[in-house]
């Protein structure tokens, strides 16, 4: 598992957690460019944080489109997302305090 995930990876993990989407759905929901999403998905998969499965060919043919690859979090991915969310929340609190003139 990577030591520390960036905001983009965390955003993608959070999107995957919500509903097991396919790649283009992740692009649409996050607003990130496909040139960012797909390489990040590859890194997350190689790191063991997500897994992927191809939909049945018959479904795609019936709907007249290419097959979709669906993603879901692994147990390590769920832990990484929780740890990253805690880290981001702590950073947000520190920034809010600094913006308010605190230390």
PyMOL commands that set and color helices and strands:
alter all, ss='L'
color gray80, all
select helices_A, chain A and resi 7-19+23-30+34-46+57-63+75-99
alter helices_A, ss='H'
color red, helices_A
select strands_A, chain A and resi 50-54+69-73
alter strands_A, ss='S'
color yellow, strands_A
deselect
rebuild
show_as cartoon
